[in-house]
Each structure stands twice: as C-alpha cells, then as structure tokens.
C-alpha cells in the first residue's frame, strides 16, 4: 500500500493518512461567527477522506481579522457553531483543527473578490491595524500602530484564551499561524520588525513573541496537538530565510510543537517567488533533515503520484493541500483510486466507488 495512505502518530493523535486540508479563508462570517457555509465547506472534506481538516485563519481579536468576513474566536459566543462543525468532522472520520491567527498590518482588508484593498481605520468596515513596527505592507496602505510591550503581552494572553475556546469547541489540532506576513511572521522577519526592545533586533528577540505565545498556549493544551505554520523564507534579500527557519524549528520541536507546517512568503510586497511544482518542498525537507522535526509541506502539489512520492522518500510527513481540495473535496478517495489503494468510502457514497 502507498505510504500516502498509511497512518501516522502526531503527538497523541493518530491520523489515518497523510492528506490534510490546509486552512483556506472563506471570508463568509459575520462578526466572526461561523455559519452553515463553514459547516458544509469543512464537513465535505471529512466526508471525502481527509485525515485532518484545518479551519481557516481564525482571529484572536476583532482587529486580528484579515477582513470583516473572517472567522473569530475572541468571544465565548463563537463556540456553539464551531462545536457543530467539529462534531460533524469527527463523526465522519477526520480530525478537526483550527488555525489561530492575527493579521497584524495586513488586517482591515476587503474580501478578495471585492478588491482586497485596505479600509481606512475610520471606515465602518475597517479598523486601526497594529504591527511590531509602524511599517506598511503596500505603499498605499494605512500605517499600522506600533505595538507597545503591554499590548504585546495582552495579545499573548488573547492567543491563550483563543486556544481555550478552541478546545472547548472540540478542535484536536491547534495551529498557530506564523506565516504569510501576518502578525507573528511580522515579528519574525527583520523586514517588518525594526524594534529596538526585547521583541526586536536579534534573532532571539524576533522569535520571542512566538515562543511566549507557545508557552501560554501550552497551558491550555492537554491531549491536543500543537502545530505551527511558518514561512520558511521571505523570498527577499535580508529577510527571514531558511537558516533562521531551521533554527526556529529546532526550538519549536524542543518546546513540544508536533508539526512544522512549512509554507513561504507573504512578509513583503517586493518578494520574488520561484513558483513551480512542489516549490516549497525543499524547505520542509531541509527542516526535517536538519532538525528531525515532523513536517508538513504545501504548495502546488496536484497529483496522487507527486504526493505519494514525497511521503515515500521521507521528504515530509504530511501533505497539506488547499486549492486541490476546493476543486475536489473527495480528493483522498480519488488519489487512492489512482494509486490502487482500497480505502473505505462513506456508506452513502459507496455506489460510486
């Protein structure tokens, strides 16, 4: 049998195969509340055979949303609908996960199909953004407020409280979003963090925000699995790079992080990404080889053979797929067919097997 469909232990969890739904923003919430769109969107992937389903970037504060349509977990009232979603995912054989996030200077944006532009702080659909330093992402963006130390400490607590709510809602994977130019990544990268205090400057200072969030989040975790998504490189000179990612990943693993979810880019608008099939795989492979960490890889992985080959050669432990699942929510069932692997189908769908 293809190793792509072999089980794997991740922390205290057992995943039935190596195919995981990557977080994908839907921009379809109101005031952070999930609705039936999210239930059907996320639930279909469990029906389709994914080992785990990671919910989109879910904001720890209202100001941490990328857009006014993002999911949130800053209020206890968000929990009830999320419980319904996690229960459905579990009933259909997958592990529910959530990506906890704060967008930082990339917040207060419009929905992508409406233009992605950033709203002014005074706009009814926008708000004042915050960041480690008062630097914009795009030249025409509104300048974020530089976070005070007391505000950073408050945010660390808010990540902890968000984790507590996520666990109450039934999520078994907690993933911290430290990639794609959002707030934690903004602290990591010297291109977006020019602070002169204990949260800026040296590598040790720039990673402090993430490490303190992990320390706080772990106070809430018992049997849940802790993952961190990082951008392995900024794809820009003098930015965050693979060597720093390797050093960080070693520390994260030592701190009890179960999966380093390796993506890249997003920190600066002048990035130059070298796109191609599985273009981010070398980063995940290098981190795995250098640190011994379990890794997930993502990015233009489109075929069953491609995914199976990555796992067979030990280049990464998990395959994270986003757009492919949007195109085909039953992707694992179809990948298994292509690889001549017989896996169970939902009883309701067996007539199509």
C-alpha positions as semicolon CSV with decimal commas, in nm:
position;residue;x (nm);y (nm);z (nm)
1;X;0,000;0,000;0,000
2;X;0,117;0,354;-0,075
3;X;0,264;0,526;0,232
4;X;0,041;0,822;0,146
5;X;-0,243;0,620;0,295
6;X;-0,053;0,487;0,595
7;X;-0,146;0,606;0,942
8;X;0,085;0,828;1,144
9;X;0,100;0,932;1,508
10;X;0,125;1,307;1,559
11;X;0,162;1,377;1,928
12;X;-0,129;1,200;2,094
13;X;-0,328;1,190;1,769
14;X;-0,342;0,919;1,507
15;X;-0,406;1,039;1,152
16;X;-0,543;0,775;0,915
17;X;-0,345;0,902;0,614
18;X;-0,108;1,184;0,519
19;X;-0,353;1,413;0,337
20;X;-0,456;1,721;0,534
21;X;-0,682;2,008;0,432
22;X;-0,483;2,328;0,450
23;X;-0,653;2,635;0,605
24;X;-0,843;2,839;0,346
25;X;-1,011;3,169;0,428
26;X;-1,374;3,184;0,317
27;X;-1,450;3,550;0,402
28;X;-1,805;3,440;0,481
29;X;-1,851;3,509;0,854
30;X;-2,034;3,793;1,025
31;X;-1,880;3,941;1,341
32;X;-1,654;3,635;1,350
33;X;-1,943;3,387;1,373
34;X;-1,935;3,064;1,172
35;X;-2,246;2,963;0,980
36;X;-2,373;2,680;0,761
37;X;-2,131;2,775;0,482
38;X;-1,842;2,683;0,710
39;X;-2,016;2,365;0,826
40;X;-2,066;2,240;0,471
41;X;-1,731;2,370;0,345
42;X;-1,528;2,199;0,618
43;X;-1,754;1,897;0,661
44;X;-1,728;1,792;0,295
45;X;-1,354;1,731;0,334
46;X;-1,410;1,488;0,619
47;X;-1,664;1,301;0,407
48;X;-1,406;1,298;0,127
49;X;-1,144;1,110;0,326
50;X;-0,903;1,376;0,457
51;X;-0,710;1,272;0,767
52;X;-0,745;1,617;0,923
53;X;-0,928;1,936;0,834
54;X;-0,769;2,263;0,945
55;X;-1,009;2,556;0,969
56;X;-0,917;2,888;0,815
57;X;-0,720;3,157;0,999
58;X;-0,946;3,236;1,294
59;X;-0,880;3,566;1,466
60;X;-0,796;3,607;1,834
61;X;-0,931;3,965;1,832
62;X;-1,170;4,157;1,604
63;X;-0,874;4,366;1,484
64;X;-0,684;4,047;1,404
65;X;-0,911;3,956;1,114
66;X;-0,780;3,988;0,759
67;X;-1,125;4,109;0,657
68;X;-1,461;4,177;0,815
69;X;-1,569;3,837;0,677
70;X;-1,316;3,631;0,873
71;X;-1,394;3,379;1,144
72;X;-1,316;3,475;1,502
73;X;-1,263;3,306;1,836
74;X;-1,234;3,608;2,065
75;X;-1,581;3,560;2,217
76;X;-1,733;3,263;2,403
77;X;-2,041;3,302;2,184
78;X;-1,839;3,183;1,884
79;X;-1,808;2,836;2,037
80;X;-2,154;2,689;1,978
81;X;-2,146;2,680;1,597
82;X;-1,785;2,568;1,598
83;X;-1,887;2,273;1,816
84;X;-2,135;2,170;1,549
85;X;-1,860;2,180;1,286
86;X;-1,606;1,980;1,486
87;X;-1,867;1,720;1,579
88;X;-1,952;1,663;1,213
89;X;-1,586;1,634;1,114
90;X;-1,520;1,378;1,389
91;X;-1,832;1,177;1,307
92;X;-1,705;1,145;0,951
93;X;-1,362;1,011;1,043
94;X;-1,135;1,316;1,032
95;X;-0,953;1,519;1,297
96;X;-1,071;1,881;1,331
97;X;-0,807;2,151;1,354
98;X;-0,808;2,528;1,377
99;X;-0,553;2,786;1,269
100;X;-0,538;3,062;1,531
101;X;-0,418;3,392;1,392
102;X;-0,380;3,768;1,399
103;X;-0,333;3,952;1,069
104;X;-0,138;4,248;1,209
105;X;-0,065;4,511;0,945
106;X;-0,240;4,301;0,675
107;X;-0,576;4,330;0,853
108;X;-0,872;4,557;0,777
109;X;-0,884;4,443;0,413
110;X;-1,173;4,386;0,178
111;X;-1,291;4,045;0,063
112;X;-1,069;3,928;-0,227
113;X;-1,350;3,917;-0,481
114;X;-1,428;4,280;-0,393
115;X;-1,074;4,405;-0,449
116;X;-0,861;4,324;-0,140
117;X;-0,797;4,695;-0,074
118;X;-0,732;4,805;0,284
119;X;-1,003;5,006;0,459
120;X;-0,924;5,325;0,647
121;X;-0,943;5,299;1,027
122;X;-1,246;5,531;1,014
123;X;-1,435;5,318;0,761
124;X;-1,731;5,118;0,902
125;X;-1,577;4,801;0,752
126;X;-1,223;4,875;0,872
127;X;-1,019;4,941;1,184
128;X;-0,676;5,056;1,302
129;X;-0,416;4,790;1,229
130;X;-0,125;4,704;1,458
131;X;0,222;4,564;1,396
132;X;0,562;4,523;1,559
133;X;0,675;4,836;1,373
134;X;0,495;5,123;1,201
135;X;0,569;4,993;0,851
136;X;0,310;4,927;0,580
137;X;0,290;4,616;0,362
138;X;0,195;4,809;0,045
139;X;0,300;5,166;-0,018
140;X;-0,063;5,284;-0,020
141;X;-0,171;5,106;0,297
142;X;-0,264;5,281;0,621
143;X;0,024;5,291;0,867
144;X;-0,017;5,038;1,149
145;X;0,026;5,138;1,511
146;X;0,343;5,000;1,665
147;X;0,251;4,768;1,949
148;X;0,353;4,866;2,299
149;X;0,505;4,599;2,522
150;X;0,190;4,590;2,733
151;X;-0,018;4,536;2,419
152;X;0,208;4,251;2,308
153;X;0,163;4,086;2,646
154;X;-0,214;4,126;2,613
155;X;-0,206;3,962;2,269
156;X;-0,012;3,666;2,409
157;X;-0,292;3,618;2,663
158;X;-0,553;3,651;2,389
159;X;-0,386;3,367;2,196
160;X;-0,412;3,163;2,515
161;X;-0,779;3,244;2,561
162;X;-0,848;3,165;2,195
163;X;-0,685;2,826;2,243
164;X;-0,902;2,760;2,547
165;X;-1,215;2,835;2,343
166;X;-1,092;2,622;2,052
167;X;-1,051;2,324;2,282
168;X;-1,397;2,384;2,429
169;X;-1,527;2,384;2,071
170;X;-1,375;2,042;2,006
171;X;-1,066;2,111;1,797
172;X;-0,792;1,850;1,838
173;X;-0,523;2,034;1,639
174;X;-0,424;2,388;1,735
175;X;-0,215;2,552;1,464
176;X;-0,051;2,889;1,525
177;X;-0,029;3,100;1,209
178;X;0,328;3,232;1,200
179;X;0,347;3,262;0,820
180;X;0,236;3,464;0,518
181;X;0,320;3,804;0,658
182;X;0,064;3,803;0,937
183;X;0,140;3,930;1,285
184;X;0,364;3,654;1,423
185;X;0,559;3,645;1,097
186;X;0,584;4,025;1,111
187;X;0,772;3,984;1,438
188;X;0,998;3,712;1,292
189;X;1,109;3,900;0,981
190;X;1,371;4,176;1,005
191;X;1,199;4,337;0,706
192;X;0,884;4,408;0,909
193;X;1,028;4,422;1,262
194;X;1,271;4,706;1,334
195;X;1,201;4,727;1,707
196;X;1,483;4,804;1,949
197;X;1,332;4,633;2,257
198;X;1,324;4,268;2,366
199;X;1,084;4,184;2,081
200;X;1,308;4,311;1,801
201;X;1,659;4,320;1,662
202;X;1,834;3,988;1,719
203;X;1,701;3,650;1,610
204;X;1,636;3,562;1,974
205;X;1,430;3,877;2,023
206;X;1,233;3,846;1,698
207;X;1,121;3,490;1,781
208;X;1,028;3,585;2,139
209;X;0,664;3,673;2,057
210;X;0,602;3,329;1,905
211;X;0,780;3,142;2,184
212;X;0,583;3,328;2,450
213;X;0,258;3,253;2,268
214;X;0,354;2,884;2,262
215;X;0,432;2,892;2,633
216;X;0,089;3,044;2,704
217;X;-0,099;2,817;2,463
218;X;0,057;2,506;2,616
219;X;-0,106;2,597;2,947
220;X;-0,441;2,518;2,783
221;X;-0,342;2,207;2,587
222;X;-0,378;1,855;2,726
223;X;-0,428;1,588;2,457
224;X;-0,446;1,831;2,164
225;X;-0,170;1,851;1,904
226;X;0,018;2,180;1,859
227;X;0,128;2,279;1,508
228;X;0,297;2,595;1,381
229;X;0,283;2,720;1,023
230;X;0,590;2,917;0,922
231;X;0,709;3,089;0,608
232;X;1,049;2,932;0,554
233;X;1,171;3,232;0,355
234;X;1,055;3,584;0,274
235;X;1,185;3,543;-0,084
236;X;1,352;3,881;-0,036
237;X;1,709;3,995;0,043
238;X;1,795;4,045;0,412
239;X;1,467;3,890;0,524
240;X;1,365;3,579;0,712
241;X;1,530;3,277;0,550
242;X;1,573;2,901;0,563
243;X;1,865;2,908;0,809
244;X;1,656;3,105;1,058
245;X;1,361;2,872;0,994
246;X;1,577;2,570;1,073
247;X;1,698;2,728;1,396
248;X;1,342;2,824;1,492
249;X;1,204;2,480;1,405
250;X;1,461;2,315;1,631
251;X;1,342;2,531;1,920
252;X;0,975;2,473;1,837
253;X;1,021;2,097;1,840
254;X;1,204;2,120;2,172
255;X;0,907;2,321;2,304
256;X;0,665;2,042;2,213
257;X;0,537;2,152;1,873
258;X;0,428;1,838;1,688
259;X;0,428;1,961;1,327
260;X;0,619;2,236;1,150
261;X;0,383;2,330;0,867
262;X;0,620;2,477;0,610
263;X;0,500;2,741;0,367
264;X;0,679;3,057;0,248
265;X;0,646;3,421;0,155
266;X;0,397;3,693;0,238
267;X;0,610;3,923;0,452
268;X;0,681;4,192;0,193
269;X;0,520;4,302;-0,130
270;X;0,852;4,301;-0,320
271;X;0,904;3,925;-0,274
272;X;1,019;3,727;-0,578
273;X;0,881;3,372;-0,551
274;X;1,023;3,097;-0,769
275;X;0,699;2,911;-0,846
276;X;0,685;2,553;-0,970
277;X;0,550;2,210;-0,879
278;X;0,602;2,144;-0,505
279;X;0,817;2,460;-0,498
280;X;0,809;2,474;-0,117
281;X;0,900;2,110;-0,059
282;X;1,279;2,172;-0,035
283;X;1,218;2,391;0,270
284;X;1,015;2,125;0,452
285;X;1,271;1,861;0,357
286;X;1,563;2,069;0,482
287;X;1,390;2,142;0,813
288;X;1,306;1,775;0,860
289;X;1,661;1,662;0,779
290;X;1,836;1,926;0,990
291;X;1,614;1,913;1,299
292;X;1,437;1,577;1,299
293;X;1,106;1,764;1,326
294;X;0,790;1,624;1,172
295;X;0,694;1,849;0,884
296;X;0,404;1,922;0,653
297;X;0,456;2,057;0,304
298;X;0,221;2,265;0,092
299;X;0,218;2,441;-0,245
300;X;0,130;2,324;-0,598
301;X;0,103;1,956;-0,508
302;X;-0,154;1,845;-0,761
303;X;-0,127;1,473;-0,831
304;X;-0,153;1,149;-0,638
305;X;0,185;1,032;-0,767
306;X;0,351;1,357;-0,663
307;X;0,207;1,339;-0,310
308;X;0,288;0,969;-0,273
309;X;0,646;1,021;-0,387
310;X;0,705;1,295;-0,127
311;X;0,595;1,067;0,157
312;X;0,772;0,759;0,019
313;X;1,104;0,944;0,005
314;X;1,064;1,087;0,355
315;X;1,076;1,447;0,233
316;X;0,780;1,545;0,453
317;X;0,542;1,363;0,686
318;X;0,216;1,527;0,580
319;X;0,082;1,672;0,255
320;X;-0,121;1,990;0,303
321;X;-0,347;2,076;0,009
322;X;-0,573;2,379;-0,033
323;X;-0,686;2,458;-0,389
324;X;-0,691;2,090;-0,483
325;X;-0,948;2,025;-0,211
326;X;-1,158;2,320;-0,330
327;X;-1,159;2,166;-0,676
328;X;-1,228;1,814;-0,544
329;X;-1,348;1,775;-0,184
330;X;-1,314;1,396;-0,224
331;X;-0,952;1,419;-0,329
332;X;-0,824;1,140;-0,097
333;X;-1,081;0,895;-0,233
334;X;-0,973;0,972;-0,587
335;X;-0,600;0,972;-0,507
336;X;-0,647;0,627;-0,352
337;X;-0,812;0,502;-0,671
338;X;-0,523;0,635;-0,880
339;X;-0,273;0,458;-0,655
340;X;-0,478;0,134;-0,648
341;X;-0,530;0,164;-0,272
342;X;-0,860;0,041;-0,134
343;X;-0,981;0,272;0,142
344;X;-1,330;0,292;0,295
345;X;-1,583;0,523;0,135
346;X;-1,881;0,674;0,318
347;X;-2,163;0,419;0,307
348;X;-2,388;0,678;0,144
349;X;-2,141;0,711;-0,147
350;X;-2,025;0,351;-0,192
351;X;-2,238;0,303;-0,504
352;X;-1,999;0,543;-0,683
353;X;-1,682;0,361;-0,580
